[in-house]
Amino acid sequence: MQNDVRENVKSYYGSIAEKVVQGENGNCGCGSSCCGDISELILYDGEAIQDLPKEAVNASLGCANPLLFADLQAGEKVLDLGSGGGIDVLMASKIVGEQGMVYGLDMTDEMLKLANKNKEEMGVTNVEFIKGYIEEIPIEDETVDVVMSNCVINLSDDKEKALAEAYRVLKQGGRLAIADIVTLKPVSQEIRKQAELWVGCIAGTLEVESYKEILKKAGFKDIIIEPVHVYTKSVIEGLLVSKEGLLPKERSIPLEEVDGAFAGAYIKAYK
């Protein structure tokens, strides 16, 4: 199952990167502008992104802004899991400064190519994009001060391994600051069995308490999970419309059941 999920996600996000390079707006991810009525899901203010490459902004696919609660400091080393086109990495690079370092990890060649293009355009020297899987992070133990991620952990079919890996690469006293989709109320297995929705960030979500248990098992402490962007019925409808051609033509999704069942959340914990 894990390889199937990986390949589906890799193919989907690779196609988005190619669209962005061609000048299209690629953000049809977890909480982005093609997902229906998302006036309350604006993730980045204009000042934060004003000096970023346009293609980095267009490839943004997150569900919240982890930099709002990551509390990055000058000189820190940061790892962004599933860095995509590089928006969070490039924003973080401005905060940690020349004495700091930000690594972006992604498994998709097209996204890595786009991210490196954006890095060159921005002219930053404290950024490195790395190819790899979040379940098998190619970084040594206790290397970074902060692990960030934006709507990526939920796409993993082995969340325990991904979060255990995040714990492994953190220094003692380091912190996890991720934005992710969580489940706020039970939904039917019928919805979760629709594999295509893994790409839509819904089928792989965890309930808040289950998420906390996995974090505790990995070794994290002082865990906080705060839902901030609730997915209403209209947002879910827009998400489905945006993925026409990727989802089966014959589908029956009880929208009343998913209304308010999912949310983008801030998740913070310490090693």
PyMOL commands that set and color helices and strands:
alter all, ss='L'
color gray80, all
select helices_A, chain A and resi 2-21+39-41+46-49+54-58+67-70+87-96+109-122+153-155+159-169+189-192+195-198+208-218+233-242+255-258
alter helices_A, ss='H'
color red, helices_A
select strands_A, chain A and resi 77-81+101-106+127-131+144-150+170-183+206-207+221-231+262-270
alter strands_A, ss='S'
color yellow, strands_A
deselect
rebuild
show_as cartoon
